[in-house]
């Protein structure tokens, strides 16, 4: 991998319309924090940047719902974000916000530069307009059915179910989230970024890592699902994308540009620029040169995000940066996939989530326990899952029984046998050990083995494989435990005190090593270990580099006769009642959210309003037939879709239906259904669907077949 003088690391800006949950931590923040802390320990010049994303339609919708202002909404969550990140130990160098004046100025400078260079295309287009609310609808004001996976609550810019980026006109049966009614198309003018114009160099950059004859990154270092999503977009052909919106909340289109009135920058134009404005604020606060971190080829730019943001960070934002002309492009975008919760997808609307600030309040002083479990189950290559029982098992069987047990026994025995001092031993003596007769050089060879193990951990962390890096840490602790357990110093202290001195000295070196290498994963635990060993706090400026240099020479970390402190418990067991309370709370809050959801809340679209009036002649155009489902199977990589074979009596039909979350294939076989038989065929996940099954949906989102009498023959007309 190419060597860089400095690193700029960003985490996706959290959207300021709700608290942080564990899915956010696992997606973009803990992975970045582990990487940044590791690189700091290696002595790298690395800048960790983030901030609150405070513009966009969802915030104005929330403000309408809560009868307040967008500014009050973002102020509330910005402060909550900052506090939560600090409490869980995410170590940003700068946490900024996009409502800040500096960010508005930076975004407008970007837009003006691209406008003056002729990079934008000014286009008149038809966009959705809510006649009742009398305003154009931003993408997030529109909801409908995803054409890719059939999810019925996809937004106009993205389906949060399958992660597909969308345009509002792609939605099936769109409705306005302001009024709950079907919007109409109306003409408006916006500025578009011509992604099709950049398609050639974007493809070369993604697939080969090269641009203009220079190697900028190695695609082999990128995750397969990141490259796959990018290539899918490129293969489908990139289209111009509007960089402005008709909104009243956001960054103004610069006033010097004709036609700016009533126009704001598209949130996906201004939000990534928040990384730049955040860096500018850090530079102002610390009297640094921000341009080195964004405009110098010796800087590595790395974006940590969730998989739903891949296209924006790998195609759209790089296009903006290159069109500007002065900026570097990312060398990697190590996007994580999603973390599920207790067998279900995390849902903020259903309150099916573990909110990080509530965890910190209700289970205090266990920040590192949550960090450990999140990293151990991090969805690096595929979706993963958090369960409270899994959390309990990991803490009790791994953190308590492994690290805490080892460190505590070593410190207790050192205080008991050597008055709390690192034991001295005669390195010329022949002593017995775990591999038979050997001299005291065994101690040095073990330090060299530690060096090799830590190097392995470092290699994993450089490759963004944080789960494997964490496993190496636990393996090192396990080896220390084995040395202690095999030699049983509590038994050998009288018969073979020389061997015990070597063993205890070595185990103390293991504890000292763990105090450093656990820092990226569990920074609070690292601080506790340093305190009980009576070492200075880690400032992360090359501490791991120094450790490796020392071990490479076979030298100890703790010098002989160094005085350590009194034992403390690093971790304690999590009792059943703690876990049961969290499980009960999770289930109760989900039920409460369902119960308390207003039946006719147009903003939440809980109940669909009546559609516009049609004539009898319009109805007679619908050819609805009775049919029987004879075969059903799930469609790969589409959680909601079933592929059904229907018998109409006179022919067989294949229909793709978004009912997989409500019915298993075996449940529906033999079911009588009503089929809209003359609906134009359309492909879904590569399967042509030849009609639509009629379903009823209740207020809780449950589905039921609209079925004829079971005795009816197939193919009969429904009138």
N, C-alpha and C positions, 0 to 999 in steps of 0.2 A: 504494500500500500504506500502511496506517495506520502512523503513527510511534509508537514505544514508548520509554519511558524506560529500560527494561532488558530483558534477555533471559535466560531460563532454557532451557538446551539440555541435553537428555539423550541418551545413547546406550544402546541396549538392554543390560541387565545380562547379561554373558556367564555362561553356566551352568557352574558350577565342577565339572565332571566330566571335563574334558579340555582340552588346550592350545588356543590360538588358531591358526586357519589363515587363509589368504589370503581365503577366502570371508567370514569374519567381518570382516576389515578392509574389504573392498569393500562389505559390506552396511550397516554401521552406524557404523563408527568413523572411517575416513578422511574420509568425507563430512562428518561432524559436526566433525571437527578443522579441515578446510579452512574451513568456515563460521565457526567460532568464531574462528580466527586472523584471518580477514578482518575480522570485526566488531570485534575488538580493535584491529586496525590502523586502523579507522575511528573509534576512540575511544569505542566503545559500552560500556556497563555490561553485561557478559555473563558468565554463570556456567555452567560446563561440568561436568556432574554424571554420575557413573556409579558402578558398584560390582559386586561379584560376587554372582550369584544362587546362594544356597547351600542352598536347600531343595528339596523335591520328591522324587519316587519314584526318578528315575534315579540320584540320588546314593546312595540307600540300596541300590539294586541293584548299583551299582559297588562299594560297601563290602562287600556280601555276596560278590561275585565275587572281590575282592582280600583277603578275610578281614581287614578292618580296620574302622574306625569311620567314620561319615559326617563327623565333625569333622576327622579326619585327612585325608580326601579333600579337603574344602573348604579346609583350611589350605594344603595343597600347591598347589592350583591358584590360590587367591587370590594367593599370593605370586608365582607364575609369571605371572599376568595383569598384576599391577602392574609387574613388571620388564619384561615384553615391551612393554607400552604405552609405558613410559618410553623404552625403547631405540628404538622405531620412531617416537617423536616425537609421540604422541597426548597432547595437553596438557590433561588433566583438571584442573580446579580442585580437585576432590575425588573420590577413588576410595575408596568405602566397601565395606561387606559386609553381607549380610542376616542373618548369624549374630550380629552385634553386638547388645549389650543395647539400645542406643538404637533400633535398628531394630525389635526385638521390641516395645518400649514404644510406638513410633509406630504400628505396625500394630495393636496391641491397642487403642490410643486410637481409631483409625479405626473398627475393628469395633464398639467399644462405642458410639461416637457414632451410627453407623447403626442399631445394635440399639435404642438408647434412643429414636431417632426413629421406630421402627416400620418401617424400610425393608426389613427382612428378612422373609421368609416361612419359618416353621418347618415342615418337611415330613418325613413318614415316607415312605421310598421303598425300593424294592428295588435293591440294588447288587450288583455282582459280588463273590463271596466265594470264596477259595481254601480248600477243605476240608482239603487236605493241610497247607498252611501255617497254617491256622486264623487267617486275618485277611482283612479287607476289602481290596480291591485299589484302589489309587489309579489314576488314568487311565493313568499311564505304566507301571504293572505289567501292563497288558493290551495284547495285540497281536493284530491280525487283518487282514482285507482291507478296504481303504477302499471304501465304497459309491459314491464319486464317480469314482475313477480306476482302481480295481482293484489298487492297490498292496498287496502281500501282507504288508507289514511296517509297517502304519499303527499308530500308538499310539491309546490310548483318548481322548486329548484333541485329537489333531491328526495329519493325514497329512503327513509331511514331504516327500512326493513332489509332491503337488499344492497343499499349503498350506491345505487345507480344515480348519477347526476342527470337531471331532467330539465326540460323547459316546460313552462306551464301548458303550452298547447299539446304536449304529449300526453297529458293526463286524460284518463277516461272519466267521463261524467264529472267535470270540475264544478266546484261550488266556491262561493266567496265565504271566507271565515268572518267577514264583517256582518253580513246580513243572512248568511245561510242560503242565499239564492244563487241561481246559475248566472254567472257574469256574461256580459256581451263583449264583442270585439269592437274596439274603437281606435282610431288612428292617433299616434303620438310619434315624436321624434327623439331618437337617442343616439349615443355614440357607441360604436361597436369595436371590439378588439378583433381583428381578422385572424383568428386562430388558423384558418385554412392557409393563409399566407405563410405561416410559420411552421406548417406541418412537416416539411422536409427536414429542417434542421432539428426540430423537436424529436423526430423519429431517429435521426442519426445520434443525437445526444442520449436518448433513452436506450437505444439498442446497442450502441458501440461505446458510449462514453466520450466520443470525440466530437469536436466542433472546430471548424476553421483550421483543421490540421493539428489541433492540440488534443491531448488526452486529458479530460477533465475529471473522469471518474471511471471505476471499473464496474460494469454491470454485474459481474460475478459476485460483487459484494452486496448487491441489492437483494431484497427479499422477493421470492417468486411471485407472490400475490400482488406486490407493488408493480413489478414489471408487467405482469399479466393484465392488470387493470389499465395501465397506460397503453399497452399495445392494442387492447380491445378498442379503446377510444380512437387510437390512430388508425386502426384498420377500418373503423366505421366511417372515417373521414371527419376531420375537424370542421366546425362551423363557426362563423363569426359570433361573438358573445357580447351582449350589451354590457357596457361598463357604467351605465347610469340608470336611474330609476325615477319614477314620479312618486316622490315621498315628501313628507314634512319632517322627518327625523333622520339625521345623518350628516355626512360631510357635503357641503354645498359644492356643486360644480362651480369652478372659479368664475367670478363675476365678469371678467374681461372677455369671456367666451360668449358669443352671440347665441341667444336661445337658452341661457342658463336658468332662467326663471322657473322655479318649482322643481328643479332637477337636483338629485343627490347622487353621489357616487354609489355604485353597486357595492353592497357590503363585502363581496368577495374581491372587490378592487381595493377597498380601504383597509380591510382587516389584516391581510398579510403585510401591508405597509406598516402596520402597527409594530412589527418586529424592528423596522428601521427607526421609527420615531421613539420606541423604547430605548434603543441603543443610543440615539441622540441625547435622550434625557440622562442616561447613565454617564455619557461622556461629559455633559455639562456639570453633573454633580461631582465628578471625579477628575475634572480637568484633563480629559483624555481626547484622543483623536478618533471619532467614531468611524471615519471613512476606512481606516485600516481593517475594520471588522466586516466591511461590506463591499469594498472596492479594491481590495488587494488580492492578487492571484495567489499569494502565500497564505491565504486564509481559507480554512475549510468550513463551509456552511452546511449545517446538518439540521433538518427539520424532524422533530418527533411529533407524530400525529396518530390519530385513529384511522382505520381503513376508509371511513366515510369521507375523509378529506384528501385522499390520494390524488385525485385528478387536479384539484385546485393547487396543490403544492408541487406536483410533478409536471404539470403542463401549463396551467393558466398563469400562476405566479412567475415561473421561469420565463414565460413569454413576455410578461410585463417587465421583468428585470432586464431582459436582453433588448427589448424594444427601447427601453430607456437608454441603454448603452454604457452606463458607468458601473454596473453591478456584476458581481460574481454569481454563479449558479450553484445550487446545492451539490455536494459530492455524494450525498446519500439522503434518503427519506425513509428511515426504518419504521414504517407504519405498523402498528399492532392491530390485531383484529379485536373482536368484542369479548367482553367478559359477561357471562350470564350469572344469574342469581337463583340458587335453589331450584334449578331445573327450568327456569323461565328467563326470557329476555328482560333485562332491566327496563322498567317503564316509569318515567317520572310522572306521567299523567295518572297512572294507577297507583302511584306511591310504592311501587315494587322496586325498592332501592335501599341500599345502606348508605345513608348520608354521612359524609366524612366528619363534619362538625358534630353531629349527634353521637357518632362513635367515640370521638375524643371526649365528649362530655360524660357519656354514660359508662364508658370503660376507660377511665383515666389512667395515665402513666403506662399505656400500652401502645404507644405510637409504633415502636419497632416491630411489635407482634403483627400489626396489620401490614406494615411494609413487607415483612418477611413473607407472609401468606400471599400478598399480592404479587410479589416478584416470583415466588415459587410457582404460582399458577398464571404467570403473565401470558396473555394470548399472543405470543410472538409470531407464530406461524398459522395458528388456527384458533377459533373461538375456544374459550376456556370457561371454567365455572367456579364460583365462590359458594361455599356452603358453610353455615355456622358450625356444624359438626366437624367439617374438614378443618376449619380454623382452629377449633379446640384441639383436635388431634395433632395438628402441626405444632402448636405451641407446647402442648404437654409432652409429646413424644420426641420432638426434635429440639426445640429451643430449651426446654427445661431439662430433659433427660440427657441431652448432648452438651451443648455449649455451657449452660448454667451449671450443670453438675460437674463438668470438668474444671471450669474456672474456680468454682467454689472449693472443690476438694484440694486443688493445688494451693490456693491461698491459705486455706485452713491448715494444711500440713506444713506449709512453710512457716507460718506463725507458730505452730506447735513445736516443730523440731529445731528451727533455726532463728527463733525470736524475730521472725518477719524479715530476715535478710536472705538474699539470693545466696545459696550455699556455694562455698569455695570447695574445690576438689583438686587433688594432685593429678595432673594430666599424665604423669609418668607411670601411674599405678596400673597393674593388670587387674581388671575387675570382671565380674560376670554380668551378663546381660541377656536380653531376649533372644539372641541368636547364639548362645553358648559363650565360650571364652573369648573376650575381646578386650582391647585396652580402651582408655578414655577417649581415643580418637573417634570412637562410635558417636560421641556427642557432636563432633564436627561434621561427620558424614550425614547425620540427621539434619543439621542445619542446611547442608547443601541440598538434601532432598526437599526440604521446605522451600528453598529457592526455586527448584524445578516446579513444585506444585503451584507456587504463586505465579510463576511465569505462565503456567497453563491457564490460570484464572484470568490473568491479564489478556491473554490471547482471545479468550471468550468475550471479554468485555469490549475489546476493540472491534470485535465482529458483531456487536449488538446482541450477543447470545447471553442474556443476563441470567436466565434460569440455570444454564450450565455453569456460569461463573459462581452463582450462589451455591451450587452443589459442591464445587471444589472447596469453598469455604467450610461447608459442613463436613466434608471428607477430612480436611485438615484437623478439625476439632475431634472427629472420630479417631484419627490416628493418635492424637494426644491422649485421648481416653484409653486407647489400647495400650500405649506405653505405660500409663499409670496402672492400669488394671493388671497387666501381665507381671509387672515387677512387684506389685503389692508392697509399697514402701512402709505401710503401717505394720506389716509383719516382719519385713527385713531390716528395720531400723536398728535392731539390737545385734543381729547376727552379721550383717553386712552393711555397715554404715557408709562405707566408701561408695558402694554401688548406689545406695539411696541418694547420696549427694549428687551423683551424676544424673540420675533419673529425675530428681526434683529440679535441678538446674535446667535440664532439657525441657521439662514440662512448663517451667516458667517462661522459657523462650517461646514455646508454643502459644502460651497465653498472651505474651507481648505481641506476637505476630497477629493473632486473632484480633487484638485491639486495634491494629492498623487496617487489616484487610477487610474487616466487617464494616468499615466506615462508609463505603458507598451504599451498602445495603441497609445497615442499621446504625445510623450515626449517633443516636442516643446511647446505645449499648457500647459503642466505641468509646464514647466519653466516660462512661462508668468504668470500663476496664482500665483506661488510662489513669483514672483517679485512684482505683484500688491498687494499681501498681506504682502509685506515686510518681507518675510521669507527667510531663507537661501536656496540656491539651493539644490536640492535633489542629494545626491551622491549614492543613491540606496543601501546603506549598512544597511539593516534592517529597513528602514524608515516606511514601511507598518506594520511591526511587532510592532514597537513603537506605531503607530497609533492605531492598534487594542488593544494593552494593555491599552492605554489611554481611549478609548471608552468603553472597558469592565468594567472600573471603573465608567462609567458615567461622566467622566471628559471632559472638552472642549479641543479642539486642540489649539484654539486661546484664550489666556488669556484676561481677562477684561482689557480694556484701552490700549490694543496693538494697535499701530498706523499702519494703512494700507496705501497703496499708492493711486495714482490717477487712475481713471478708464481708461481702454483701451479696444479696441474691439478685442476679441479673434478670431472671425471669421467674415468675411463679405460675403455678398451675391455674388453668381456667376451669372453674367449677361448672357443674351442669346447670345450676340455677341461672348463671349469667347467660349461658347459651340459650336456655329455654325462654328466658325473658325476651331475647332478641328475636327468636323465631316467632313467639306469640305476637310481639309488636309488629313484625313484618306482615304477618297474616291479618292482624286486626286493622292496621292502617290501610291495607289494600281493600279490605271489605268496606271500611269507612269511606274511602274515596269513591267506591262504586255507589254506595248508598246515598252519599251526600251530593253526588253530581246532579245539577239541575236538569230536569227533563227537557227543558226547552231553551237551553243556553246556546245562542247562535254562534258565539265565539268558539265554544268547544265542539260544536257540531254533534252534540249527543243525540239529537233527534232531527232527522232530515225533514225540512219543510216540504209542503206539497210542491210539486213541480208545476211549470206553467201549463195552462189549460190547452188541451188538444181537441180536435174534432173527432166525431165518430168515425169518419173516413180514415183519419190517422190511425185509430185503433185497429180498424179492419185490415190494415196492412201487416199487422203482426200475425204470424203463423205459429201458434203455440200448440204443441202436440204432446200427447201422453207417451211416455217411454219408460223402459226399465234398464237400470244399470246392470250390465252383465259382467263387467270387469273393471277393476280399479287398481292403480298403482301410483306411488309417489314419483314426482319428477325430481331428478337429481339437482341438488343445490337450490331448491325452491321450497322453502318451508311451508308455504301456504297452498301450493298447487297439487292437485290430483289429476292424473290423466284417466279419463273415464271412457269406457265403451258403452254406448247406448243402443238398445234395440227399439226401433220405431215400428216394428212389424213388417214394414216394406223395405227397410234398409238399416244398416249399421252406421252409427256416427261416432266420431272421436270428439270429445269435448274436454277442454282444460278448465277446471273450476277451482277457485280459491277457497277451498273448504278443508284443507288438510289439517288445520289447527283445531278443527271441530269434530272431524270424523276420520277414523282410520279406514284404509281401503277395505278391510274385511267388513266394517260396519255398513257400508253403503251398497255392497253387492246385493242385488235383488230388490232394491228400493224402487218404487214407482215414483216418477218425477214428471214435472212439466217442463218442456223444452221449447225455448224460442228458436224455432227451426230455420227461419229465413233470415237470421242475422248474418251479415257478411262474414266469411271466415277471416280469422287473423291468427298470426303465429305468436305463440307465447313459449319462451324458452325452447325454440326450435320445433315445437309441436303445433300443427295447424288445428285450431279449435273450430269446430263446425256447429256453432250454436251456443246457447247459454241456458243453464239450468236456473229455474226461478227459485229463489230462496227468500225467506222472511227473516228479519233480524230484530231482536228485541232491544230494550234500552241498555242491557248489559253486554251487548255485542254478540250474543249467542245466535246461532243460525238454525233454521228449521226448513226442511224441504216443503215446497208448495206441491202437495201430492194429490193425485186423483184417487178415487176409490180403488183399493187393491185388485178388485175384480175386473176393472176396466181393461180392455185390450189396448195394446200399444198402437200408436199412430192416430188415435182419435183427436179431433180438433177441440181445443179449449176456446170457448167463446166468452 
